[in-house]
Amino acid sequence: MAQKAADSGVPGFSEAIQDLLVSGIRLSAGLTLYGVGQLQKVLETASGDRGLPGATEKLGSTLDTLSQSIESNLDDSRREAVQSVSRVSAKAIERAFETFSPDAVIAAGNRLLGRRDETSDEMAPASASLAVDVLSGPPGI
């Protein structure tokens, strides 16, 4: 009785759903293992043709090809959504790399310490407190 309800009156419906779920899980596992293997290659690459940049470029190219293949099977609205997410993600990652670049970190440290920023010839405000002053309290105590 429960089997008949799951089949919804269509012969083989339950088996088709089971096969679909197994295929989805197999795809997910395959993508995960492929990604982990490629990341291991990237991390282990210290020499060779182009070293680490070459390995990351190859992985990126492979992932782009896979993404394009999947995108080509989407309808227009979903394809547009994927492309929108991609654009927003690219901007967010670019901003994160700019924010945490060595130059940005050094400039922030210099501003905190009241040192001259060599790239802009600006001084941080003279009233900027040092962490040691904040933690130890006012002078003379």
N, C-alpha and C positions, 0 to 999 in steps of 0.2 A: 504494500500500500504506500509506504513512504517512498519507495523507488518510483512508483508511478507518478506521484506528486512532483518529484524532482525532475522527472522526464518531461513534464508538461505535455504529455501526449505525443511527443515527437520521438520516434524511434532513434536511439543512439545519442540523444541530446545530452544525457548525463556523461557518457563517455567522451563526447566532443568537448564538454566543459572541462572535464578532468584533463584531457590532452592539452587543451589551451592553457590551463593553469601550470601544467608541467613544462610546457614550452616557455612560458613566461619566466618561470623559476630557472630553467636551464639558461635562458638568455641572460638573466640577471647574474647568475653565478658565473657564466662565461665572461661577461663584461667585467665583473669584479676581479676575477682571477687574472684576466688579461691586463687590466689596469694595475693591479698589484705587481705583476711580473714586469711590466714596463717601467713602473716607478723604481723597482729594484734595479733594473738595468741602468736607469738614469743615475741613481745614487751610487752604483758601483763603478760607473764610468769615470775614470780619472785620466785615461789616455786613449789613444786611438786616432782615427781620422780627424774628428773634430771635437773629441772629448765630450764634456758635459753639455755644451751648447748644441752640438750635433745630435746627441741622444734626446734632449728635450724637444728639439725641432722635429725629429722623426716621430716621437710620441704625439706631439701636437698635430702633426699632419695626419697621422692615423686616426686620432680622435675626431678631427675635422671631417675626414672622409666618412667615418661612421655616422657622425651627426648629420651630414648632408644626405646620406642614404636614408636615414630615418625621417628627416624633414621632407624628403621627396614623396613620402607616403602619407603625409598629413594633408588635411584640407587647408584652404587658404587662411582661414581665421586662426587655426592652430599654428600654422607655419609662421604667420605674422607674430603670434604670441611668443614663439620660441626665439624669433629674431629680435623682438623687443627685449626679452629677458637677457639675451646675449649682449645687446648694446648696453643695457643698464649694468650688467655684471662687468663688462670691460671697463666702463667708466669708474665703477666702484673699486676695481682692482688697481686701475691706474692711479686713482687718488690715494689708495692705501700705500702703494709703493712710493708715491711722491711724499706722503706724510712721514713714512718711516725710512726714507732714504738716508744714507749716512750724512749727506749735506744738511738735510732738514733736522736731523737729530743734533748735529753739531751746532747749527744755528739756534735751536731751542735752548741748548745748554749754555751757549754764549749769552743769550738774552737773559737767562736766569742768573748768570754770574755777572751781568753788567759789562760784558766785554764787547768790543767792537766786532760787528759782523763785517767781515772783509768783502763780502759780495755786494753789500748795499751801503757801506760806510755809515750805518746808523748805530747809535748807541742804545742799549736798553735803558729804561728809566733808572735813574740813580737810586730810587727808593726800592728797587728790587731787593727782597730779603734773601739771604742765603739760608739754606736748610739748617745749617748749624746754629745760626742766630735764632731761628724760629724755635728750634728744639731746646736751646740752652736758656732762652728767656732774654730779657733786656740786659744790656751791659751793666756791670757793677753789682750784680746780685750774687 
